[in-house]
Amino acid sequence: MTNHREIAKRFSWYEQKLGYWIILGYFILALSSFTILKPYLDPALPISNLRFSMGSGLTKLIEDTSHFQKLNLSSSQPSVSGGKGILNQGRKPMCNFSDRIFDFCDVEGDVRIHGKSYTIFAASSQRSALEGNESWFIKPYPRKSDQAAMRFVKGFSVKAIVGDHEETPSCTVNHNVPAIVFSAGGYSGNHFHSFSDIIVPLFATAAQFHGEVQFLVTNLANYWKIKFQAILEQLSKYEIINIDHTDDKVHCFPRMIVGLKYYKELRVDPLTSSNGYSIKMFRQLITNAYSLKKSTTIKIGPQTQEKPRLLIIARKRSRSFMNVDEIAEMAKSLGFEVVVSEGMKNLYEFSHVVNSCDVMLGVHGAGLTNLVFLPTNAILIQVLPWGGFEWLASNSFGKAALEMDLRYMEYKVKVEESSLLQEYPLDHPVIKDPRSVHKHNFVLFKAVYLNKQNVKIDVGRFRATLLEALDLLHF
């Protein structure tokens, strides 16, 4: 019996010892496997696992790190020209083509641009910074998926040169400030798109340099330069270089940003823009550029002698007010001083007209872009034509107005107030079910509801909207 117990004890001891060796073996095997497979593992996986056990502040930091890793990885995807991109070791990517709206390059070091061949050379003596000579093709206008907008936008080849720089042309003009390369093409002939696609994104990119930055512009029309010169001079102390007319010169810079980051219509993303700049700061720049005098709206009270001013943005073609005089007379009867204008070619003069007003009224369209000149707490009344304009109206002007410290109101026309009723019967889908007509087809939406429609406001119904606006202007 004793022998059996002794044997059992010894067997148990060997079993435990064997168990320890098995556990140690598994540990060594797992460690070896991780070491071998580490280069192939998704770098976001350990970060994702950590989020469950971290506090909110640290979680945010980890998420930002994960986003940075994703940008690095996306930059290694093939570009339009077939280049592999750059996956730097501890460095930010030179070019990023991952965004659905814009492409963007930010190059530091010895950067040279040859305007005649539309080629940018990024030279580096540090071979570790680049994985060989790389090349990208970029059109510096932020609507890359819109073929109509991008059709005539000129593009640039961005070449990363490593080593002896034999391919790099010699400098003919040296600059000691950074450069921003962008296009004034695309839809820039439209007042809204000039601000939304170019001016606001340019502010978000250039403000960090406090004027010490050079603009290199392609597709630059002289009228566009003159129209926005006051704003451009606030952003850069240097004369614009029309890169399309630089002959055979090679301009050299210590840093070059190619393309503009686009956030949303008439808005700046304070989380991703340089140094946290916002659309409110952009409005302050506008005030300085045009020397606007009125900082805030009138406050109506018992002793107020001054009348509130209402600006009606008139349109001569589509989406025009068919009874603008009737609307103006009704507004005057409520106590408004009324200004009716389609706008002026001289933006400086018109900015002062807009800035002098407390309320701006207009049908959805580019003219409402002039809200950037309104004083703080002014009221924007956007008239929505028939056809399902809610999303477009809100994202084009409504949300922007609120972020600019303005008040925002909408007036949705009834089908009886639309000129479309003169062309289509009540049971036609254009009238009865607009969304079934255009759905996600913006070309069709534009053709029917934007280009073929005017509005005749029911002044009796609209009276309530203007009374609400008046109430907002009281103390």
LUMGUNU-69906 format. One line per field, with one value per residue (C-alpha): residue number from 1; x, y, z. Coordinates in pm, 1 decimal. Layout:
N
nr [NUM,...]
xx [X,...]
yy [Y,...]
zz [Z,...]
This chain:
475
nr [1,2,3,4,5,6,7,8,9,10,11,12,13,14,15,16,17,18,19,20,21,22,23,24,25,26,27,28,29,30,31,32,33,34,35,36,37,38,39,40,41,42,43,44,45,46,47,48,49,50,51,52,53,54,55,56,57,58,59,60,61,62,63,64,65,66,67,68,69,70,71,72,73,74,75,76,77,78,79,80,81,82,83,84,85,86,87,88,89,90,91,92,93,94,95,96,97,98,99,100,101,102,103,104,105,106,107,108,109,110,111,112,113,114,115,116,117,118,119,120,121,122,123,124,125,126,127,128,129,130,131,132,133,134,135,136,137,138,139,140,141,142,143,144,145,146,147,148,149,150,151,152,153,154,155,156,157,158,159,160,161,162,163,164,165,166,167,168,169,170,171,172,173,174,175,176,177,178,179,180,181,182,183,184,185,186,187,188,189,190,191,192,193,194,195,196,197,198,199,200,201,202,203,204,205,206,207,208,209,210,211,212,213,214,215,216,217,218,219,220,221,222,223,224,225,226,227,228,229,230,231,232,233,234,235,236,237,238,239,240,241,242,243,244,245,246,247,248,249,250,251,252,253,254,255,256,257,258,259,260,261,262,263,264,265,266,267,268,269,270,271,272,273,274,275,276,277,278,279,280,281,282,283,284,285,286,287,288,289,290,291,292,293,294,295,296,297,298,299,300,301,302,303,304,305,306,307,308,309,310,311,312,313,314,315,316,317,318,319,320,321,322,323,324,325,326,327,328,329,330,331,332,333,334,335,336,337,338,339,340,341,342,343,344,345,346,347,348,349,350,351,352,353,354,355,356,357,358,359,360,361,362,363,364,365,366,367,368,369,370,371,372,373,374,375,376,377,378,379,380,381,382,383,384,385,386,387,388,389,390,391,392,393,394,395,396,397,398,399,400,401,402,403,404,405,406,407,408,409,410,411,412,413,414,415,416,417,418,419,420,421,422,423,424,425,426,427,428,429,430,431,432,433,434,435,436,437,438,439,440,441,442,443,444,445,446,447,448,449,450,451,452,453,454,455,456,457,458,459,460,461,462,463,464,465,466,467,468,469,470,471,472,473,474,475]
xx [0.0,284.2,458.0,145.1,118.7,486.4,446.6,141.1,327.7,623.9,392.8,212.7,548.1,658.6,318.8,344.1,698.6,595.0,306.2,548.6,766.1,462.3,348.9,700.7,713.4,383.1,509.1,831.1,636.0,386.8,668.6,851.1,533.1,459.0,814.1,793.2,443.2,473.5,550.3,227.9,-8.3,-252.9,-98.9,-445.5,-533.7,-348.3,-475.1,-833.6,-795.4,-657.6,-958.1,-1174.9,-951.6,-847.1,-1000.0,-1165.0,-866.1,-617.2,-865.5,-877.2,-497.7,-489.9,-757.9,-554.5,-249.9,-453.3,-571.0,-210.8,-113.1,-400.7,-281.8,64.6,-71.9,-303.9,-16.3,149.4,-137.7,-80.8,-149.7,-297.5,43.0,112.1,362.7,374.0,363.2,592.5,587.9,832.9,1004.4,882.6,806.2,474.8,370.9,467.6,140.2,-201.1,-455.4,-689.6,-955.3,-1253.2,-1264.7,-907.0,-547.0,-279.2,101.1,317.6,686.2,970.2,1337.5,1477.4,1163.7,1176.5,895.9,934.1,619.5,664.6,659.6,427.1,678.8,766.9,1096.3,1133.8,1504.8,1641.5,1995.8,1862.7,1794.0,1619.0,1346.8,1218.6,1179.6,1341.6,1239.5,862.1,617.1,259.7,17.9,-204.6,-465.2,-473.2,-848.5,-1067.0,-1333.8,-1133.5,-1432.3,-1623.8,-1521.9,-1690.7,-1499.4,-1165.4,-1177.1,-971.8,-780.1,-409.6,-213.4,140.3,386.2,546.5,878.7,1075.5,1447.4,1701.3,2078.9,2286.5,1991.0,2104.0,1738.8,1673.1,1691.2,1896.5,1720.1,1666.6,1456.9,1507.2,1240.6,1286.7,916.4,687.5,463.8,104.5,11.1,-359.4,-591.8,-836.8,-1014.4,-1297.1,-1616.5,-1440.8,-1654.2,-1938.0,-1941.5,-2030.8,-1766.1,-1497.1,-1546.7,-1633.6,-1378.0,-1087.8,-1099.7,-1208.7,-980.2,-694.8,-752.2,-745.6,-413.6,-239.3,-338.1,-65.5,203.0,78.1,137.1,481.8,377.3,390.0,88.5,151.9,-173.5,-270.5,-583.4,-566.4,-800.6,-724.8,-1084.4,-1072.8,-748.8,-890.1,-1219.6,-1054.5,-737.1,-832.5,-865.1,-553.8,-348.8,-459.3,-323.5,3.1,242.3,376.5,254.0,78.4,282.5,79.5,251.5,112.9,322.0,661.8,842.8,1139.5,1207.8,1265.1,1133.2,1286.3,1127.1,1201.8,849.9,561.5,197.0,20.4,-360.1,-617.3,-789.4,-1167.3,-1388.3,-1749.0,-1923.8,-1817.2,-1680.1,-1345.1,-1279.2,-1113.7,-990.5,-784.0,-703.4,-365.0,-353.2,-727.3,-842.4,-1219.4,-1477.9,-1524.9,-1159.3,-1219.0,-1501.3,-1262.8,-1020.9,-1307.5,-1383.8,-1020.6,-988.6,-1289.4,-1276.5,-1632.4,-1782.0,-2088.1,-1984.8,-2330.9,-2697.0,-2934.8,-3115.4,-3472.7,-3607.7,-3845.6,-3592.9,-3467.0,-3500.8,-3310.0,-3496.7,-3365.4,-3231.7,-3345.3,-3139.4,-3329.0,-3091.1,-3254.9,-3180.0,-3251.9,-3245.1,-3354.1,-3480.8,-3576.4,-3850.2,-4138.2,-4296.0,-3994.6,-4164.1,-4462.2,-4228.7,-4039.5,-4357.5,-4483.7,-4146.8,-4156.6,-4503.4,-4355.3,-4089.9,-3793.7,-3572.9,-3541.7,-3251.5,-3298.1,-2980.7,-2846.7,-2497.2,-2219.8,-1912.6,-1707.4,-1695.8,-1553.3,-1855.8,-2110.4,-1952.8,-2036.0,-2396.0,-2437.1,-2259.8,-2499.9,-2799.5,-2953.9,-3147.7,-3061.8,-3327.4,-3275.5,-3374.9,-3119.6,-2827.3,-2477.8,-2592.2,-2640.1,-2261.8,-2253.0,-2354.6,-1981.0,-2015.4,-2313.3,-2260.5,-2272.1,-2625.7,-2766.7,-3042.8,-3022.9,-3359.4,-3313.6,-3608.9,-3628.5,-3791.2,-4009.1,-3826.5,-3661.1,-3399.8,-3371.2,-3038.2,-2875.9,-2993.6,-2877.8,-2534.9,-2466.5,-2568.6,-2769.5,-2497.2,-2236.9,-2453.3,-2484.4,-2108.9,-2053.9,-2260.2,-2558.5,-2924.4,-3075.9,-3433.6,-3594.4,-3905.3,-4021.0,-4237.5,-4558.8,-4618.1,-4860.3,-4567.3,-4349.0,-4335.0,-4307.9,-4683.8,-4715.7,-4525.4,-4640.5,-4984.3,-5046.1,-5026.5,-4689.9,-4398.2,-4204.6,-4477.8,-4619.1,-4299.7,-3980.2,-3751.1,-3869.8,-3759.1,-3407.2,-3328.0,-2946.6,-2909.8,-2789.4,-2766.4,-3139.9,-3215.3,-3021.6,-3184.9,-3542.0,-3550.7,-3255.0,-3246.1,-3616.7,-3781.5,-3877.8,-4088.1,-4382.4,-4395.5,-4731.6,-4669.7,-4951.8,-4784.6,-4434.5,-4536.1,-4510.2,-4147.3,-4048.5,-4230.6,-4028.4,-3709.6,-3812.9,-3876.2,-3522.8,-3381.7,-3547.0,-3354.8]
yy [0.0,230.4,161.6,256.8,590.9,663.5,589.3,816.0,1103.8,1068.2,1049.6,1367.1,1546.9,1446.4,1547.0,1893.7,1933.9,1819.3,2072.2,2354.9,2256.4,2238.5,2589.1,2725.0,2561.6,2719.9,3060.3,3031.2,2912.7,3205.1,3458.5,3320.5,3325.8,3688.0,3792.7,3624.5,3749.6,4103.6,4277.0,4133.6,4222.0,4515.9,4796.8,4914.2,4586.6,4637.8,4997.6,4883.9,4639.5,4910.6,5139.3,4928.7,4976.5,5341.0,5663.6,5902.8,6137.4,5864.0,5692.6,6010.8,6017.6,5653.4,5712.2,6003.4,5778.5,5514.8,5778.6,5883.8,5523.7,5490.3,5801.6,5656.4,5332.7,5503.8,5708.5,5385.8,5309.6,5365.1,5722.6,5838.2,5819.7,5471.3,5575.1,5366.0,5660.4,5706.3,5504.2,5699.9,5558.9,5799.6,6075.1,6211.9,6105.0,6340.5,6300.3,6178.0,6060.5,5886.8,6158.2,6129.5,6505.4,6631.7,6523.6,6691.0,6703.7,6871.4,6866.9,7005.0,7044.0,7137.8,7182.1,7309.6,7379.0,7406.5,7578.0,7512.6,7134.3,7144.8,6940.7,6967.3,6814.9,6721.4,6659.7,6478.0,6380.1,6133.8,5806.5,5675.1,5937.8,5786.9,5441.8,5520.9,5779.2,5821.2,6014.9,6139.5,6336.1,6588.8,6841.1,7105.4,7168.2,6999.3,6822.4,6535.1,6304.0,6569.7,6523.4,6844.4,7050.7,6879.2,6862.5,7177.1,7191.2,7164.2,6896.8,6867.4,6580.9,6557.9,6372.9,6264.7,6269.4,6088.5,6100.6,6306.2,6508.0,6474.7,6487.8,6808.7,7133.2,7425.2,7707.5,8033.4,8202.9,8132.9,8196.9,8181.1,8131.1,7830.6,7803.4,7692.4,7563.6,7569.5,7604.5,7888.0,7671.7,7425.3,7602.7,7924.0,8129.9,8074.0,8304.0,8022.5,7782.9,8050.8,8085.0,7724.2,7546.0,7792.0,8094.5,7921.6,7614.6,7851.4,8040.8,7715.2,7622.0,7960.7,8129.4,7944.7,8135.2,8483.8,8622.3,8469.2,8238.1,8251.3,8157.1,7972.7,7961.6,7773.1,7839.6,8197.6,8441.7,8808.8,8892.8,8631.5,8771.9,9125.3,9016.1,8846.4,9052.3,9207.7,8860.1,8720.5,9013.9,8931.6,8578.5,8649.3,8944.2,8843.4,8897.3,8592.9,8389.3,8271.0,7935.9,7901.0,8200.0,8139.9,8056.8,7827.0,7948.1,7711.6,7848.5,7697.2,7684.4,7535.0,7391.6,7346.8,7255.9,7133.5,7130.5,7253.5,7049.1,7072.4,7022.6,7125.8,7408.2,7746.4,7585.0,7513.5,7202.0,7340.1,6992.9,6934.4,7283.5,7426.3,7568.9,7530.0,7810.1,7846.3,8003.8,8277.8,8371.0,8371.4,8620.6,8844.1,8828.1,8932.6,9226.7,9339.6,9281.9,9498.0,9739.9,9650.6,9890.7,9719.6,9458.8,9354.6,9399.4,9668.4,9608.0,9725.8,9885.4,10159.1,10432.5,10293.3,10545.8,10351.4,10104.9,9750.3,9696.0,9402.3,9298.4,9101.2,8910.0,8920.8,8679.7,8747.8,8390.9,8075.7,8079.5,8444.2,8618.7,8669.9,8930.4,9098.0,9441.4,9298.7,9137.6,9465.9,9665.6,9419.4,9435.0,9815.6,9805.7,9609.3,9872.6,9749.0,9964.2,9748.7,9710.6,9496.2,9394.5,9118.1,9204.1,9418.4,9338.0,9533.2,9299.7,9569.7,9794.6,9517.0,9383.1,9717.6,9701.6,9353.9,9452.5,9743.9,9507.3,9316.7,9058.9,8899.0,8719.5,8508.9,8196.8,7915.0,8011.3,8157.0,8503.7,8378.1,8331.9,8701.1,8601.5,8618.8,8999.8,9018.3,9157.7,8925.2,8817.2,8909.4,8687.7,8483.4,8379.4,8114.2,8044.7,7677.0,7618.8,7317.1,6987.2,6861.6,7128.0,7066.8,6882.1,7101.1,7424.4,7325.3,7202.6,7486.9,7781.2,7688.1,7519.7,7768.6,8061.9,7920.9,7860.9,8223.5,8354.0,8441.5,8349.9,8122.2,8083.6,7892.6,7957.7,7651.7,7738.9,7551.3,7405.3,7690.9,7934.9,7753.4,7824.4,7448.5,7428.3,7618.1,7340.6,7022.4,6901.9,6837.2,6458.0,6469.0,6316.0,6647.0,6803.6,6508.3,6323.3,6519.1,6266.6,5990.9,6209.0,6303.1,6057.4,6069.8,6216.7,6574.0,6643.3,6578.1,6769.7,7068.9,7054.1,7052.3,7213.1,7452.6,7572.2,7576.3,7711.3,8057.3,8143.4,8374.9,8419.5,8429.1,8758.2,8686.0,8364.6,8512.8,8800.5,8569.6,8488.9,8856.1,8924.3,8645.9,8802.0,9139.8,8976.7,8833.6,9184.2,9314.1,9336.5]
zz [0.0,95.7,-234.2,-426.5,-240.2,-300.9,-669.7,-686.1,-520.8,-756.5,-1057.4,-942.2,-901.2,-1251.7,-1388.8,-1234.7,-1361.0,-1708.6,-1697.2,-1620.1,-1917.5,-2145.0,-2037.2,-2088.1,-2431.1,-2533.8,-2416.6,-2619.4,-2924.5,-2897.0,-2854.9,-3158.1,-3369.1,-3273.6,-3363.2,-3701.1,-3787.6,-3641.6,-3974.6,-4119.2,-3836.9,-3866.7,-3657.3,-3558.2,-3382.2,-3051.9,-3045.0,-3088.5,-2799.0,-2571.7,-2618.8,-2390.2,-2088.0,-2121.6,-1996.8,-2243.0,-2271.9,-2344.5,-2574.6,-2784.4,-2801.9,-2910.8,-3174.6,-3313.1,-3329.1,-3511.1,-3760.9,-3821.5,-3892.4,-4138.9,-4323.6,-4350.5,-4486.2,-4732.9,-4871.8,-4983.2,-5220.7,-5593.5,-5708.6,-6037.0,-6201.9,-6071.4,-5803.6,-5486.5,-5248.2,-4950.8,-4633.1,-4421.2,-4116.6,-3849.2,-4103.8,-4225.4,-4575.7,-4856.8,-5048.8,-4938.9,-5197.3,-4954.2,-4924.4,-5158.9,-5229.2,-5245.2,-5299.6,-5092.5,-5084.0,-4821.0,-4910.5,-4698.4,-4781.8,-5121.7,-5332.0,-5688.7,-5933.4,-6309.1,-6427.5,-6797.1,-6748.9,-6444.2,-6246.9,-5878.7,-5762.0,-5395.4,-5340.8,-5037.6,-4943.6,-4683.5,-4859.3,-4547.5,-4589.8,-4914.5,-5057.4,-5391.2,-5649.0,-5635.0,-5851.6,-5815.0,-6029.7,-5855.2,-5966.4,-5690.2,-5681.9,-5415.9,-5623.8,-5765.6,-5821.1,-6017.4,-6379.8,-6494.2,-6237.1,-6294.0,-6672.6,-6733.3,-6404.2,-6476.1,-6294.3,-6158.8,-6140.0,-5798.4,-5811.0,-5505.9,-5589.2,-5370.9,-5387.6,-5629.2,-5765.3,-6127.7,-6237.4,-6044.1,-6247.5,-6116.0,-5932.4,-6120.2,-5848.3,-5477.2,-5212.9,-4836.8,-4751.4,-4803.0,-5110.3,-5163.4,-5509.1,-5599.1,-5896.0,-5960.2,-6217.8,-6168.0,-6070.5,-5965.2,-6203.2,-5954.5,-5649.9,-5409.8,-5538.1,-5534.8,-5160.5,-5078.7,-5298.6,-5291.1,-5058.7,-4735.8,-4781.4,-4872.6,-4547.8,-4349.6,-4512.3,-4527.0,-4199.1,-4007.6,-4200.3,-4103.5,-4450.5,-4495.4,-4776.4,-5155.4,-5368.7,-5695.6,-5891.3,-6204.2,-6416.9,-6288.3,-6463.8,-6414.1,-6317.8,-6039.7,-5902.5,-5900.4,-5744.1,-5445.5,-5421.3,-5084.6,-4927.7,-5095.7,-4966.5,-4612.0,-4649.7,-4831.4,-4832.1,-5173.5,-5527.1,-5669.6,-5915.7,-6213.1,-6255.6,-6609.2,-6720.0,-6560.7,-6887.0,-6820.2,-6467.0,-6176.3,-5844.9,-5531.3,-5185.4,-4840.9,-4825.8,-5067.1,-5009.1,-5322.7,-5315.9,-5065.0,-4795.6,-4822.7,-4518.8,-4589.7,-4773.2,-4633.2,-4318.5,-4158.6,-3953.6,-3635.7,-3539.6,-3853.3,-3980.3,-3894.8,-3541.4,-3489.7,-3719.2,-3754.4,-3984.4,-3723.4,-3769.7,-4143.9,-4091.8,-3898.1,-4190.3,-4422.5,-4193.4,-4209.4,-4584.0,-4672.6,-4377.1,-4278.7,-4028.8,-3877.4,-3622.0,-3500.2,-3590.9,-3479.6,-3149.4,-3171.6,-2854.6,-2736.7,-2812.1,-3144.8,-3427.7,-3692.0,-3910.5,-3955.5,-4307.0,-4522.2,-4824.9,-5088.8,-5316.6,-5659.3,-5942.3,-6308.8,-6433.4,-6250.5,-5892.1,-5914.6,-5716.3,-5960.0,-5728.7,-5567.6,-5562.3,-5373.2,-5118.1,-5073.7,-5016.9,-4757.8,-4576.2,-4574.2,-4420.7,-4129.6,-4066.7,-4273.9,-4487.1,-4798.7,-5040.7,-5353.7,-5535.7,-5755.7,-5640.6,-5783.8,-5987.3,-5737.0,-5436.9,-5210.3,-5268.3,-5238.1,-4918.6,-4754.2,-4878.3,-4725.7,-4405.9,-4353.3,-4338.8,-4049.6,-4252.3,-4586.2,-4789.7,-5100.0,-5287.6,-5259.3,-5483.0,-5504.6,-5396.5,-5040.4,-5020.4,-4934.2,-4582.5,-4506.0,-4504.0,-4266.6,-3915.9,-3615.4,-3514.4,-3855.6,-3991.2,-4309.3,-4456.0,-4721.5,-4949.1,-5046.0,-5386.8,-5457.7,-5501.0,-5182.3,-5107.5,-4733.9,-4729.8,-4994.5,-4833.9,-4486.9,-4594.1,-4835.9,-4618.2,-4307.2,-4102.8,-4220.4,-4106.7,-3755.6,-3729.6,-3836.6,-3540.8,-3760.7,-3711.2,-3973.3,-4097.4,-4383.5,-4587.2,-4783.4,-5080.6,-5143.6,-5485.2,-5558.5,-5522.5,-5777.3,-6149.8,-6208.3,-6166.4,-6494.4,-6675.9,-6501.7,-6384.4,-6015.9,-6059.6,-6241.1,-6042.6,-6071.8,-5859.6,-5668.9,-5574.2,-5651.1,-5482.0,-5713.3,-6003.7,-5903.2,-5619.4,-5605.8,-5955.4,-5901.2,-6275.5,-6310.1,-5991.0,-6124.0,-6467.1,-6333.7,-5990.1,-6004.8,-6364.8,-6455.6,-6143.7,-6017.7,-5714.2,-5651.2,-5274.6,-5100.8,-4916.8,-4673.5,-4562.3,-4579.4,-4352.3,-4049.3,-4137.9,-4150.1,-3823.2,-3660.1,-3793.8,-3650.1,-3314.0,-3315.2,-3359.8,-3042.5,-2714.0]
